[in-house]
Every structure is written in structure tokens, then in C-alpha cells.
């Protein structure tokens, strides 16, 4: 279904691109040349900006990054029917899974605990329910309580068994989405690859943004006048109204896995953190929380909802 091809932050990413906000270095070194790559990651616009003294070497690194991006998408993408994630969702189990899929699920458990369960990659049955309900012209008041209860029965990270030998979904109707973390996780992997290649100053945007090195970058947040100075950190933003299932925009893409509801607590949640995966997942989880916990190295900007007209 076409509606399912929108990620939780995909619409926001498009807004950021359309806003024309700069992703530029504050200063440049005389010996370094700016080399830029544009492409797509998990269906969203992606950008790499390197400061490198040798263009051919930089271009070889960018080609290696593009190849790594393709490899990771073949594992983690919800949209590719041949991906390891898609196969897991179809079969309910996956033998000898790619180690990257096991690793990202292990990270998800940490983000799930840090957000008191608000971040949960097993929320996909609820996403499907809302998408199908409104695509079929269902009741504007939303899915029925019975339908919500049935979908919620397939939600719960505790029912995902993952090891290097096998991943299994233990409840009927379960399915995973990594849309709330995969872009950030891939951003981190690409950043690591560039650092291993000797790059000391880079900005990586694979749907989420991470700056590496001691260079300061100006990053604008779509829908606001906020411009962050980002140095060796990552940033991610979630906004409930980035995408809504229904014309009345009552039911948004940020779904609470604990209740099945789509509450709007903030206009926008922006998180900066040491890694892009952490910023990505926490911005989604925090958007569903009234009390955001303090976490080491993490800052959260919670933009309030506008006052009713």
C-alpha cells in the first residue's frame, strides 16, 4: 500500500529539503576541498559533505559509502520486498540473520527502555491499520476499538527473539518497522566508514544528520527559525504533523505503541545526541512522552503546540 511507504520522518525530511536551510561549514581550511554527494537513503534525500585535500580519494570514499548504503538498505529497508527485514515480516522468523539486523534490534531495546516503551519497532501493525483504514475511506473517527485491540495484540518488543542464529516474532500478526531508527543507524555506519578512510571533517545526512570532527556546521530545523551549531554530534527532529493518515489530520504518523493512539503533545521534538541512531529513536519516543527523562549527552527541544485559534 502506497501509504505505508511514508516513514515517520520522511515528510519532515522533505520539508527540510524544501526549506532550503543551509548545511554549510562555518570555515574552510586552505588545504581542503569541499566534495559533496547527493542521493537517496531509505527513500529520503541524502547528502554527504566532505572536507578532503584530494578529490579523487574523496570520490573513491563517496563511492564506497554509496555501496555501503545499498548493502544496508538491502537488509534494513521496509520498502524492498527482498530485504532481510521484509522477509522477517513475511515469514515471522529469519534464520542466520544479517548481523546488522541483530545489532540494530539490540540498540532498539536500549532506546525502548530509555523511553519507557514509547519507542518500539513492533508498532508496524498499528501503522498498517491506520493506513488501510483511511485509504479505504473508513470512519473519520478512526479505527474501531476492536480493530485497535487486534493490532495492539501484535505489538511488543518483548516478543521479539533475536540472536546471531535466528530472529523470531513470537506473536501472531507481528511486524517490525525500523523507520524510527534506521536512517540514523545508517548515518552512523557511513560516518564510521568515512572516519576509517581518514576523513576528519564531514557532515552526513542519510535522513538524519551527523557532524564528525572539530568543524562546526550550521543546521536549520524546518518549520522554525532555529539554527543549530553542530560539532561532532547528531540531530534528529520529529513532528507529529509531518504526515497524517486522514484529511482532518487528527491521526498522525507518530503512534503510541502502548495505547495505539496518535497523541500530539508537541509541535516538534528536536534531539541532539552523540549518535544519529540515538537522536533518531529518542526524537520519536520523546514525542509521545509528557515527562522526558534526562539522558547523558542528550538534549531535547520540545516545541509546544500552537495555542488554539
C-alpha atoms as a printed R data frame, in Angstrom:
    type eleno elety resid chain resno       x       y      z
1   ATOM     1    CA   UNK     A     1   0.000   0.000  0.000
2   ATOM     2    CA   UNK     A     2   1.419   3.376 -1.026
3   ATOM     3    CA   UNK     A     3   0.605   4.982  2.318
4   ATOM     4    CA   UNK     A     4   2.931   2.544  4.065
5   ATOM     5    CA   UNK     A     5   5.874   3.861  2.060
6   ATOM     6    CA   UNK     A     6   5.985   7.038  4.155
7   ATOM     7    CA   UNK     A     7   8.278   6.831  7.155
8   ATOM     8    CA   UNK     A     8   7.697   8.621 10.426
9   ATOM     9    CA   UNK     A     9  10.106  11.342  9.465
10  ATOM    10    CA   UNK     A    10  10.067  11.170  5.665
11  ATOM    11    CA   UNK     A    11   7.619  14.048  5.273
12  ATOM    12    CA   UNK     A    12   9.642  16.143  7.695
13  ATOM    13    CA   UNK     A    13  12.779  15.383  5.719
14  ATOM    14    CA   UNK     A    14  11.096  16.645  2.572
15  ATOM    15    CA   UNK     A    15  10.096  19.794  4.400
16  ATOM    16    CA   UNK     A    16  13.677  20.338  5.477
17  ATOM    17    CA   UNK     A    17  14.877  19.950  1.916
18  ATOM    18    CA   UNK     A    18  12.233  22.287  0.598
19  ATOM    19    CA   UNK     A    19  13.020  24.903  3.214
20  ATOM    20    CA   UNK     A    20  16.417  25.500  1.646
21  ATOM    21    CA   UNK     A    21  18.106  25.704  5.028
22  ATOM    22    CA   UNK     A    22  21.895  25.672  4.769
23  ATOM    23    CA   UNK     A    23  24.109  22.758  5.677
24  ATOM    24    CA   UNK     A    24  27.406  24.599  5.308
25  ATOM    25    CA   UNK     A    25  30.748  24.649  7.061
26  ATOM    26    CA   UNK     A    26  31.478  27.661  9.185
27  ATOM    27    CA   UNK     A    27  35.052  27.803  7.997
28  ATOM    28    CA   UNK     A    28  37.268  26.056  5.484
29  ATOM    29    CA   UNK     A    29  40.888  25.038  5.569
30  ATOM    30    CA   UNK     A    30  43.161  26.176  2.786
31  ATOM    31    CA   UNK     A    31  44.336  22.638  2.026
32  ATOM    32    CA   UNK     A    32  40.879  21.029  1.982
33  ATOM    33    CA   UNK     A    33  38.365  20.899 -0.834
34  ATOM    34    CA   UNK     A    34  34.623  20.521 -0.282
35  ATOM    35    CA   UNK     A    35  33.343  17.387 -2.026
36  ATOM    36    CA   UNK     A    36  29.584  16.723 -1.989
37  ATOM    37    CA   UNK     A    37  27.438  13.691 -2.845
38  ATOM    38    CA   UNK     A    38  23.649  13.682 -3.210
39  ATOM    39    CA   UNK     A    39  21.484  10.587 -3.397
40  ATOM    40    CA   UNK     A    40  18.734   8.787 -1.527
41  ATOM    41    CA   UNK     A    41  18.696   6.682  1.639
42  ATOM    42    CA   UNK     A    42  15.629   4.604  2.502
43  ATOM    43    CA   UNK     A    43  13.669   6.719  0.033
44  ATOM    44    CA   UNK     A    44  14.671  10.082  1.538
45  ATOM    45    CA   UNK     A    45  17.096  12.678  0.175
46  ATOM    46    CA   UNK     A    46  20.642  12.027  1.404
47  ATOM    47    CA   UNK     A    47  23.778  14.171  1.397
48  ATOM    48    CA   UNK     A    48  27.458  13.721  2.217
49  ATOM    49    CA   UNK     A    49  29.730  16.755  2.519
50  ATOM    50    CA   UNK     A    50  33.473  16.089  2.928
51  ATOM    51    CA   UNK     A    51  36.447  18.351  3.524
52  ATOM    52    CA   UNK     A    52  39.264  16.464  1.849
53  ATOM    53    CA   UNK     A    53  42.600  17.584  0.353
54  ATOM    54    CA   UNK     A    54  42.469  15.118 -2.556
55  ATOM    55    CA   UNK     A    55  39.343  14.999 -4.745
56  ATOM    56    CA   UNK     A    56  39.985  11.586 -6.381
57  ATOM    57    CA   UNK     A    57  40.437   9.980 -2.961
58  ATOM    58    CA   UNK     A    58  37.289  11.716 -1.714
59  ATOM    59    CA   UNK     A    59  35.322  10.481 -4.701
60  ATOM    60    CA   UNK     A    60  36.508   6.908 -4.054
61  ATOM    61    CA   UNK     A    61  35.328   7.228 -0.462
62  ATOM    62    CA   UNK     A    62  31.950   8.526 -1.597
63  ATOM    63    CA   UNK     A    63  31.611   5.572 -3.977
64  ATOM    64    CA   UNK     A    64  32.372   3.216 -1.069
65  ATOM    65    CA   UNK     A    65  29.722   4.986  1.004
66  ATOM    66    CA   UNK     A    66  27.145   4.588 -1.768
67  ATOM    67    CA   UNK     A    67  27.932   0.863 -1.952
68  ATOM    68    CA   UNK     A    68  27.617   0.502  1.826
69  ATOM    69    CA   UNK     A    69  24.328   2.387  1.775
70  ATOM    70    CA   UNK     A    70  22.996  -0.018 -0.865
71  ATOM    71    CA   UNK     A    71  24.134  -3.010  1.211
72  ATOM    72    CA   UNK     A    72  22.467  -1.737  4.393
73  ATOM    73    CA   UNK     A    73  19.230  -0.879  2.593
74  ATOM    74    CA   UNK     A    74  19.086  -4.473  1.341
75  ATOM    75    CA   UNK     A    75  18.983  -5.512  4.996
76  ATOM    76    CA   UNK     A    76  17.003  -2.819  6.803
77  ATOM    77    CA   UNK     A    77  14.562  -1.348  4.272
78  ATOM    78    CA   UNK     A    78  10.847  -1.828  4.889
79  ATOM    79    CA   UNK     A    79  10.142  -0.923  1.264
80  ATOM    80    CA   UNK     A    80  12.249  -3.506 -0.540
81  ATOM    81    CA   UNK     A    81  10.394  -6.825 -0.748
82  ATOM    82    CA   UNK     A    82  13.700  -8.678 -0.925
83  ATOM    83    CA   UNK     A    83  15.242  -7.089  2.187
84  ATOM    84    CA   UNK     A    84  16.024  -9.152  5.264
85  ATOM    85    CA   UNK     A    85  13.508  -7.081  7.252
86  ATOM    86    CA   UNK     A    86  10.742  -7.697  4.705
87  ATOM    87    CA   UNK     A    87  11.487 -11.419  4.724
88  ATOM    88    CA   UNK     A    88  11.314 -11.458  8.535
89  ATOM    89    CA   UNK     A    89   7.943  -9.697  8.468
90  ATOM    90    CA   UNK     A    90   6.563 -12.132  5.879
91  ATOM    91    CA   UNK     A    91   7.794 -15.329  7.497
92  ATOM    92    CA   UNK     A    92   7.761 -14.355 11.167
93  ATOM    93    CA   UNK     A    93  11.275 -15.740 11.567
94  ATOM    94    CA   UNK     A    94  14.668 -15.435  9.928
95  ATOM    95    CA   UNK     A    95  17.468 -17.997 10.235
96  ATOM    96    CA   UNK     A    96  21.103 -16.847 10.134
97  ATOM    97    CA   UNK     A    97  20.084 -13.167 10.043
98  ATOM    98    CA   UNK     A    98  22.492 -10.458  8.917
99  ATOM    99    CA   UNK     A    99  24.494  -9.262 11.943
100 ATOM   100    CA   UNK     A   100  23.419  -5.670 11.222
101 ATOM   101    CA   UNK     A   101  19.769  -6.601 11.771
102 ATOM   102    CA   UNK     A   102  20.626  -8.263 15.081
103 ATOM   103    CA   UNK     A   103  22.703  -5.240 16.115
104 ATOM   104    CA   UNK     A   104  20.040  -2.662 15.338
105 ATOM   105    CA   UNK     A   105  17.423  -4.659 17.248
106 ATOM   106    CA   UNK     A   106  19.780  -4.758 20.219
107 ATOM   107    CA   UNK     A   107  20.092  -0.962 20.027
108 ATOM   108    CA   UNK     A   108  16.299  -0.694 19.803
109 ATOM   109    CA   UNK     A   109  15.964  -2.430 23.161
110 ATOM   110    CA   UNK     A   110  18.073   0.291 24.750
111 ATOM   111    CA   UNK     A   111  16.000   3.061 23.156
112 ATOM   112    CA   UNK     A   112  12.799   1.253 24.168
113 ATOM   113    CA   UNK     A   113  13.951   1.190 27.805
114 ATOM   114    CA   UNK     A   114  15.112   4.831 27.731
115 ATOM   115    CA   UNK     A   115  11.661   5.986 26.553
116 ATOM   116    CA   UNK     A   116   9.571   3.771 28.855
117 ATOM   117    CA   UNK     A   117   8.336   1.838 25.832
118 ATOM   118    CA   UNK     A   118   7.361   4.850 23.729
119 ATOM   119    CA   UNK     A   119   9.879   3.861 21.060
120 ATOM   120    CA   UNK     A   120   9.033   0.388 19.785
121 ATOM   121    CA   UNK     A   121   9.865  -1.051 16.348
122 ATOM   122    CA   UNK     A   122   6.971  -3.524 16.639
123 ATOM   123    CA   UNK     A   123   4.449  -0.690 16.115
124 ATOM   124    CA   UNK     A   124   4.089  -1.649 12.426
125 ATOM   125    CA   UNK     A   125   0.720  -3.473 12.851
126 ATOM   126    CA   UNK     A   126  -0.783  -0.214 14.130
127 ATOM   127    CA   UNK     A   127   0.735   1.734 11.234
128 ATOM   128    CA   UNK     A   128  -0.812  -0.735  8.780
129 ATOM   129    CA   UNK     A   129  -4.182  -0.499 10.497
130 ATOM   130    CA   UNK     A   130  -4.329   3.302 10.241
131 ATOM   131    CA   UNK     A   131  -3.026   3.316  6.669
132 ATOM   132    CA   UNK     A   132  -5.543   0.740  5.450
133 ATOM   133    CA   UNK     A   133  -8.440   2.218  7.402
134 ATOM   134    CA   UNK     A   134  -8.138   5.682  5.891
135 ATOM   135    CA   UNK     A   135  -7.054   4.500  2.437
136 ATOM   136    CA   UNK     A   136 -10.332   2.550  2.311
137 ATOM   137    CA   UNK     A   137 -12.364   5.617  3.315
138 ATOM   138    CA   UNK     A   138 -13.041   4.354  6.828
139 ATOM   139    CA   UNK     A   139 -14.785   6.155  9.665
140 ATOM   140    CA   UNK     A   140 -13.241   9.637 10.149
141 ATOM   141    CA   UNK     A   141 -13.281   8.920 13.890
142 ATOM   142    CA   UNK     A   142 -10.591   6.299 13.281
143 ATOM   143    CA   UNK     A   143 -10.347   2.524 13.535
144 ATOM   144    CA   UNK     A   144 -12.748   0.756 15.866
145 ATOM   145    CA   UNK     A   145 -11.671  -0.189 19.398
146 ATOM   146    CA   UNK     A   146 -11.828  -3.848 18.353
147 ATOM   147    CA   UNK     A   147  -9.530  -3.251 15.380
148 ATOM   148    CA   UNK     A   148  -7.096  -1.296 17.553
149 ATOM   149    CA   UNK     A   149  -7.078  -4.053 20.161
150 ATOM   150    CA   UNK     A   150  -6.377  -6.660 17.478
151 ATOM   151    CA   UNK     A   151  -3.465  -4.645 16.084
152 ATOM   152    CA   UNK     A   152  -2.053  -3.927 19.528
153 ATOM   153    CA   UNK     A   153  -2.005  -7.654 20.258
154 ATOM   154    CA   UNK     A   154   0.836  -7.873 17.735
155 ATOM   155    CA   UNK     A   155   2.876  -5.104 19.378
156 ATOM   156    CA   UNK     A   156   5.574  -5.641 21.986
157 ATOM   157    CA   UNK     A   157   9.344  -5.720 21.746
158 ATOM   158    CA   UNK     A   158   9.474  -8.339 24.474
159 ATOM   159    CA   UNK     A   159   8.067 -10.820 21.927
160 ATOM   160    CA   UNK     A   160  10.991 -10.374 19.513
161 ATOM   161    CA   UNK     A   161  13.655 -13.027 19.972
162 ATOM   162    CA   UNK     A   162  16.940 -12.083 18.334
163 ATOM   163    CA   UNK     A   163  20.302 -13.831 18.280
164 ATOM   164    CA   UNK     A   164  23.039 -14.317 15.724
165 ATOM   165    CA   UNK     A   165  21.386 -17.621 14.775
166 ATOM   166    CA   UNK     A   166  17.740 -16.606 14.466
167 ATOM   167    CA   UNK     A   167  15.238 -13.764 14.792
168 ATOM   168    CA   UNK     A   168  11.656 -14.724 15.580
169 ATOM   169    CA   UNK     A   169   8.442 -12.751 16.075
170 ATOM   170    CA   UNK     A   170   6.624 -14.646 18.806
171 ATOM   171    CA   UNK     A   171   3.099 -13.238 18.418
172 ATOM   172    CA   UNK     A   172   0.638 -13.650 15.549
173 ATOM   173    CA   UNK     A   173   0.408 -10.619 13.281
174 ATOM   174    CA   UNK     A   174   3.694  -9.091 14.401
175 ATOM   175    CA   UNK     A   175   5.796  -6.993 12.028
176 ATOM   176    CA   UNK     A   176   8.742  -4.665 12.521
177 ATOM   177    CA   UNK     A   177   9.459  -1.211 11.204
178 ATOM   178    CA   UNK     A   178  12.885   0.340 11.614
179 ATOM   179    CA   UNK     A   179  11.759   3.671 10.163
180 ATOM   180    CA   UNK     A   180  12.237   5.399 13.513
181 ATOM   181    CA   UNK     A   181  15.903   4.424 13.765
182 ATOM   182    CA   UNK     A   182  17.314   3.015 10.502
183 ATOM   183    CA   UNK     A   183  18.144   6.359  8.896
184 ATOM   184    CA   UNK     A   184  20.089   7.413 11.974
185 ATOM   185    CA   UNK     A   185  21.722   3.992 12.286
186 ATOM   186    CA   UNK     A   186  22.850   4.075  8.647
187 ATOM   187    CA   UNK     A   187  24.104   7.637  9.137
188 ATOM   188    CA   UNK     A   188  26.351   6.367 11.939
189 ATOM   189    CA   UNK     A   189  27.678   3.495  9.820
190 ATOM   190    CA   UNK     A   190  28.535   5.844  6.955
191 ATOM   191    CA   UNK     A   191  30.224   8.241  9.392
192 ATOM   192    CA   UNK     A   192  32.324   5.368 10.744
193 ATOM   193    CA   UNK     A   193  33.320   4.358  7.208
194 ATOM   194    CA   UNK     A   194  34.429   7.902  6.383
195 ATOM   195    CA   UNK     A   195  36.447   8.196  9.574
196 ATOM   196    CA   UNK     A   196  38.157   4.877  8.809
197 ATOM   197    CA   UNK     A   197  39.021   6.337  5.408
198 ATOM   198    CA   UNK     A   198  40.830   9.250  7.034
199 ATOM   199    CA   UNK     A   199  38.142  11.936  6.769
200 ATOM   200    CA   UNK     A   200  38.406  14.322  9.701
201 ATOM   201    CA   UNK     A   201  35.603  16.767  8.849
202 ATOM   202    CA   UNK     A   202  32.290  15.681  7.378
203 ATOM   203    CA   UNK     A   203  28.555  16.201  7.532
204 ATOM   204    CA   UNK     A   204  26.488  13.083  6.844
205 ATOM   205    CA   UNK     A   205  22.768  13.331  6.131
206 ATOM   206    CA   UNK     A   206  21.122   9.954  5.482
207 ATOM   207    CA   UNK     A   207  17.712  11.214  6.545
208 ATOM   208    CA   UNK     A   208  19.236  12.139  9.918
209 ATOM   209    CA   UNK     A   209  22.253  14.381 10.340
210 ATOM   210    CA   UNK     A   210  25.604  13.734 11.999
211 ATOM   211    CA   UNK     A   211  28.618  16.007 12.062
212 ATOM   212    CA   UNK     A   212  32.031  14.442 12.576
213 ATOM   213    CA   UNK     A   213  35.269  16.153 13.500
214 ATOM   214    CA   UNK     A   214  36.028  19.526 15.066
215 ATOM   215    CA   UNK     A   215  34.352  21.616 12.372
216 ATOM   216    CA   UNK     A   216  31.132  23.443 13.292
217 ATOM   217    CA   UNK     A   217  28.166  23.100 10.934
218 ATOM   218    CA   UNK     A   218  25.018  25.210 10.819
219 ATOM   219    CA   UNK     A   219  21.913  23.031 10.644
220 ATOM   220    CA   UNK     A   220  18.495  24.585 10.227
221 ATOM   221    CA   UNK     A   221  15.334  22.973 11.629
222 ATOM   222    CA   UNK     A   222  12.419  23.005  9.194
223 ATOM   223    CA   UNK     A   223   9.333  24.870 10.328
224 ATOM   224    CA   UNK     A   224  11.243  27.084 12.755
225 ATOM   225    CA   UNK     A   225  13.843  29.808 12.924
226 ATOM   226    CA   UNK     A   226  16.183  27.533 14.877
227 ATOM   227    CA   UNK     A   227  19.696  27.063 13.515
228 ATOM   228    CA   UNK     A   228  21.954  24.711 15.453
229 ATOM   229    CA   UNK     A   229  25.751  24.824 15.579
230 ATOM   230    CA   UNK     A   230  26.622  21.140 15.372
231 ATOM   231    CA   UNK     A   231  30.101  19.845 16.203
232 ATOM   232    CA   UNK     A   232  30.797  16.097 16.414
233 ATOM   233    CA   UNK     A   233  27.165  15.365 17.280
234 ATOM   234    CA   UNK     A   234  23.946  14.262 15.631
235 ATOM   235    CA   UNK     A   235  20.491  15.815 15.389
236 ATOM   236    CA   UNK     A   236  17.037  14.479 14.538
237 ATOM   237    CA   UNK     A   237  13.597  16.055 14.555
238 ATOM   238    CA   UNK     A   238  10.120  14.550 14.859
239 ATOM   239    CA   UNK     A   239   6.919  16.457 14.175
240 ATOM   240    CA   UNK     A   240   3.529  14.749 14.503
241 ATOM   241    CA   UNK     A   241   2.018  16.734 11.641
242 ATOM   242    CA   UNK     A   242   4.859  15.823  9.294
243 ATOM   243    CA   UNK     A   243   2.384  13.247  7.987
244 ATOM   244    CA   UNK     A   244  -1.223  12.445  8.848
245 ATOM   245    CA   UNK     A   245  -3.283   9.468  7.720
246 ATOM   246    CA   UNK     A   246  -6.581  11.356  7.499
247 ATOM   247    CA   UNK     A   247  -7.691  14.573  5.740
248 ATOM   248    CA   UNK     A   248  -8.614  16.120  9.096
249 ATOM   249    CA   UNK     A   249  -5.041  15.484 10.330
250 ATOM   250    CA   UNK     A   250  -6.240  14.012 13.605
251 ATOM   251    CA   UNK     A   251  -4.318  10.759 13.210
252 ATOM   252    CA   UNK     A   252  -0.615  11.271 12.666
253 ATOM   253    CA   UNK     A   253   2.346   9.075 11.862
254 ATOM   254    CA   UNK     A   254   3.739   9.042 15.415
255 ATOM   255    CA   UNK     A   255   1.771   6.208 17.012
256 ATOM   256    CA   UNK     A   256   1.998   5.288 20.684
257 ATOM   257    CA   UNK     A   257   2.729   1.541 20.767
258 ATOM   258    CA   UNK     A   258   1.453   1.347 24.336
259 ATOM   259    CA   UNK     A   259  -2.063   2.582 23.539
260 ATOM   260    CA   UNK     A   260  -2.474   2.639 19.756
261 ATOM   261    CA   UNK     A   261  -3.332   6.352 19.898
262 ATOM   262    CA   UNK     A   262  -1.652   9.168 17.949
263 ATOM   263    CA   UNK     A   263  -1.411  11.965 20.515
264 ATOM   264    CA   UNK     A   264   0.014  15.362 19.638
265 ATOM   265    CA   UNK     A   265   1.940  16.568 22.656
266 ATOM   266    CA   UNK     A   266   4.407  18.856 20.873
267 ATOM   267    CA   UNK     A   267   4.634  20.702 17.600
268 ATOM   268    CA   UNK     A   268   8.163  19.408 17.136
269 ATOM   269    CA   UNK     A   269  10.782  17.473 19.072
270 ATOM   270    CA   UNK     A   270  14.448  18.035 18.229
271 ATOM   271    CA   UNK     A   271  17.081  15.852 19.845
272 ATOM   272    CA   UNK     A   272  20.851  16.202 19.691
273 ATOM   273    CA   UNK     A   273  22.913  13.225 20.815
274 ATOM   274    CA   UNK     A   274  26.320  11.615 20.323
275 ATOM   275    CA   UNK     A   275  24.972   9.311 17.592
276 ATOM   276    CA   UNK     A   276  22.370   9.701 14.878
277 ATOM   277    CA   UNK     A   277  20.618   6.444 15.815
278 ATOM   278    CA   UNK     A   278  20.146   7.732 19.361
279 ATOM   279    CA   UNK     A   279  18.851  11.120 18.178
280 ATOM   280    CA   UNK     A   280  16.551   9.435 15.654
281 ATOM   281    CA   UNK     A   281  14.940   6.966 18.045
282 ATOM   282    CA   UNK     A   282  14.702   9.333 21.006
283 ATOM   283    CA   UNK     A   283  13.046  12.109 18.994
284 ATOM   284    CA   UNK     A   284  10.288   9.634 18.100
285 ATOM   285    CA   UNK     A   285   9.915   8.312 21.629
286 ATOM   286    CA   UNK     A   286  10.055  11.726 23.300
287 ATOM   287    CA   UNK     A   287   7.257  12.967 21.022
288 ATOM   288    CA   UNK     A   288   4.939  10.579 22.884
289 ATOM   289    CA   UNK     A   289   6.081  11.393 26.427
290 ATOM   290    CA   UNK     A   290   4.844  14.026 28.857
291 ATOM   291    CA   UNK     A   291   7.905  13.627 31.086
292 ATOM   292    CA   UNK     A   292  11.080  13.401 29.028
293 ATOM   293    CA   UNK     A   293  13.878  11.798 31.060
294 ATOM   294    CA   UNK     A   294  17.336  13.371 31.308
295 ATOM   295    CA   UNK     A   295  19.856  11.180 29.499
296 ATOM   296    CA   UNK     A   296  23.646  11.568 29.418
297 ATOM   297    CA   UNK     A   297  24.829  13.557 26.409
298 ATOM   298    CA   UNK     A   298  21.291  14.111 25.108
299 ATOM   299    CA   UNK     A   299  19.457  17.426 24.765
300 ATOM   300    CA   UNK     A   300  15.818  17.739 23.731
301 ATOM   301    CA   UNK     A   301  13.989  20.806 22.475
302 ATOM   302    CA   UNK     A   302  10.239  20.320 22.880
303 ATOM   303    CA   UNK     A   303   8.372  22.921 20.832
304 ATOM   304    CA   UNK     A   304   4.889  23.456 22.298
305 ATOM   305    CA   UNK     A   305   1.749  23.114 20.256
306 ATOM   306    CA   UNK     A   306   0.337  26.406 18.976
307 ATOM   307    CA   UNK     A   307  -2.475  27.879 21.010
308 ATOM   308    CA   UNK     A   308  -5.970  27.116 19.641
309 ATOM   309    CA   UNK     A   309  -7.279  29.807 17.344
